[in-house]
Amino acid sequence: MTRPSGKSDAFAGIHRGIRYSLRPNAAPGYWHYAYAIGGMVRSGRVQGRLRLLAVRRVQMRIDRDMRPGS
């Protein structure tokens, strides 16, 4: 099944005041993310077959980076 044109799996959101973006990677089941905390840009990739799972994993990374001493 193909996705209709104009529809994208890309996602942008805000978690704890941090804006982040998420888009599918070329490899199936992987997502590319990016966010900035205190002027430092963080980016990488997370694994998750479902978009909501990838969103949750990015939110967990944001939480980890916001902890004192990180």
C-alpha positions as CSV (number, residue, x, y, z in Angstrom):
1,M,0.0,0.0,0.0
2,T,1.4,3.4,-0.9
3,R,0.9,6.7,0.8
4,P,-1.1,9.3,-1.1
5,S,0.9,12.1,-2.6
6,G,1.2,15.1,-0.3
7,K,1.1,13.0,2.8
8,S,4.3,12.6,4.8
9,D,5.4,10.6,7.8
10,A,7.5,13.6,9.0
11,F,6.6,14.9,12.4
12,A,7.4,18.0,14.5
13,G,6.5,18.5,18.1
14,I,7.3,20.1,21.3
15,H,8.3,18.2,24.5
16,R,9.0,20.1,27.7
17,G,9.5,23.3,25.7
18,I,12.0,21.8,23.3
19,R,11.0,21.7,19.6
20,Y,12.0,18.6,17.8
21,S,11.5,17.1,14.3
22,L,11.3,13.5,13.2
23,R,11.4,12.1,9.7
24,P,11.7,8.6,8.2
25,N,15.3,7.5,7.4
26,A,16.2,5.7,4.1
27,A,16.5,2.5,6.1
28,P,13.1,0.9,7.0
29,G,12.3,1.1,10.7
30,Y,14.7,4.0,11.4
31,W,13.9,7.7,11.9
32,H,16.1,10.7,11.9
33,Y,15.5,13.3,14.7
34,A,16.9,16.7,15.5
35,Y,16.4,19.1,18.5
36,A,18.3,21.9,20.2
37,I,18.9,22.4,23.9
38,G,20.7,25.5,25.1
39,G,22.0,26.3,21.7
40,M,23.5,22.8,21.2
41,V,21.8,20.9,18.3
42,R,21.4,17.2,18.8
43,S,20.5,14.9,16.0
44,G,20.7,11.2,15.2
45,R,18.5,8.2,14.5
46,V,16.2,6.1,16.5
47,Q,14.7,2.7,15.7
48,G,11.0,2.1,15.7
49,R,8.6,0.6,13.2
50,L,5.8,2.9,14.3
51,R,6.0,6.7,14.3
52,L,4.6,7.0,17.8
53,L,7.3,4.7,19.1
54,A,10.0,6.8,17.5
55,V,8.4,10.0,19.0
56,R,8.5,8.4,22.4
57,R,12.2,7.5,22.1
58,V,13.1,11.1,21.0
59,Q,11.2,12.4,24.0
60,M,13.1,10.1,26.3
61,R,16.4,11.4,24.8
62,I,15.2,15.0,25.4
63,D,14.4,14.1,29.0
64,R,17.9,12.5,29.5
65,D,19.6,15.6,28.0
66,M,17.7,18.0,30.2
67,R,18.7,16.2,33.4
68,P,21.3,18.0,35.5
69,G,24.8,16.7,35.0
70,S,24.2,15.6,31.4
